[in-house]
Amino acid sequence: MAPEENKKSISELIGELLELASGYFRQETRSIVENSIARPLRKAGRWVALALVASTLFALAVIFLTVGAFQLLAELVGATWIAYLIIGGVLLVLGIGTVVAMATGKEADQG
């Protein structure tokens, strides 16, 4: 084995060094992107999906409970129109209370 057979030229060594450095840079960049961006985004996406499912089920439960409460109220008072009148009155009072609370909150913020 002659020692000259294993020798590479300077340009070949520089090319190999640049290729290795480029490969290392790509590998580290992928690792940083995966650990710092992609994995947290996946976790956040799972939480958002879970929150959407939970809020949908909660909304359905509220709707069913509201319908059930109306049916119970209608049964207790004996007439559907009276139940509508009671619910309308309660909602009217709640709406007026909300408007008054918002108005006093704005006055407190300004003063």
C-alpha positions as CSV (number, residue, x, y, z in Angstrom):
1,M,0.0,0.0,0.0
2,A,1.5,3.2,-1.1
3,P,0.8,6.2,1.2
4,E,-0.1,8.3,-1.8
5,E,-3.2,6.1,-2.6
6,N,-5.0,7.2,0.5
7,K,-4.2,10.9,0.1
8,K,-7.0,13.2,-1.1
9,S,-6.5,16.6,-2.6
10,I,-7.3,19.7,-0.6
11,S,-10.3,20.5,-2.8
12,E,-11.7,17.0,-2.1
13,L,-11.2,17.4,1.7
14,I,-12.8,20.9,1.6
15,G,-15.8,19.4,-0.4
16,E,-16.1,16.6,2.1
17,L,-16.0,19.0,5.0
18,L,-18.6,21.2,3.5
19,E,-20.8,18.2,2.8
20,L,-20.5,17.0,6.4
21,A,-21.1,20.5,7.8
22,S,-24.2,20.9,5.6
23,G,-25.6,17.5,6.7
24,Y,-25.0,18.3,10.4
25,F,-26.6,21.8,9.9
26,R,-29.7,20.2,8.3
27,Q,-29.9,17.5,11.0
28,E,-29.7,20.1,13.9
29,T,-32.2,22.4,12.1
30,R,-34.7,19.5,11.8
31,S,-34.2,18.6,15.4
32,I,-34.7,22.2,16.6
33,V,-37.8,22.7,14.5
34,E,-39.2,19.4,15.6
35,N,-38.6,20.0,19.3
36,S,-39.4,23.7,19.4
37,I,-42.2,24.2,16.9
38,A,-43.8,21.0,15.6
39,R,-44.2,19.1,18.9
40,P,-45.8,22.0,20.8
41,L,-48.1,22.8,17.9
42,R,-49.2,19.2,17.8
43,K,-50.0,19.4,21.5
44,A,-51.8,22.6,21.1
45,G,-53.8,21.2,18.2
46,R,-54.9,18.2,20.4
47,W,-56.0,20.6,23.2
48,V,-58.0,22.7,20.7
49,A,-59.7,19.6,19.2
50,L,-60.6,18.4,22.7
51,A,-61.9,21.8,23.7
52,L,-64.1,21.9,20.6
53,V,-65.6,18.5,21.3
54,A,-66.1,19.5,25.0
55,S,-67.8,22.8,24.1
56,T,-70.0,21.1,21.5
57,L,-71.2,18.5,24.0
58,F,-71.7,21.2,26.7
59,A,-73.8,23.3,24.2
60,L,-75.9,20.2,23.4
61,A,-76.4,19.5,27.2
62,V,-77.5,23.1,27.8
63,I,-80.0,22.9,24.9
64,F,-81.5,19.6,26.2
65,L,-81.6,20.9,29.8
66,T,-83.3,24.1,28.6
67,V,-86.0,22.2,26.6
68,G,-86.5,19.9,29.6
69,A,-86.9,22.9,32.0
70,F,-89.4,24.5,29.6
71,Q,-91.4,21.3,29.4
72,L,-91.4,21.0,33.2
73,L,-92.4,24.6,33.6
74,A,-95.2,24.2,31.1
75,E,-96.4,21.1,32.9
76,L,-96.3,22.9,36.3
77,V,-98.3,26.0,35.2
78,G,-100.7,24.0,33.0
79,A,-100.4,26.1,29.8
80,T,-97.6,26.5,27.3
81,W,-98.3,30.2,26.6
82,I,-97.9,31.0,30.3
83,A,-94.6,29.2,30.3
84,Y,-93.5,31.3,27.3
85,L,-94.6,34.4,29.2
86,I,-92.6,33.5,32.3
87,I,-89.5,32.7,30.3
88,G,-89.8,35.9,28.3
89,G,-90.2,37.9,31.5
90,V,-87.1,36.3,33.0
91,L,-85.1,36.9,29.9
92,L,-86.3,40.5,29.7
93,V,-85.2,41.1,33.3
94,L,-81.8,39.5,32.7
95,G,-81.3,41.6,29.6
96,I,-82.2,44.8,31.4
97,G,-79.8,43.8,34.2
98,T,-77.0,43.2,31.8
99,V,-77.5,46.5,30.0
100,V,-77.5,48.3,33.4
101,A,-74.4,46.5,34.5
102,M,-72.6,47.4,31.3
103,A,-73.6,51.0,31.6
104,T,-72.4,51.3,35.2
105,G,-69.2,49.5,34.2
106,K,-68.5,52.0,31.5
107,E,-69.2,54.9,33.8
108,A,-66.8,53.5,36.4
109,D,-64.1,53.0,33.7
110,Q,-64.5,56.6,32.5
111,G,-64.6,58.2,35.9
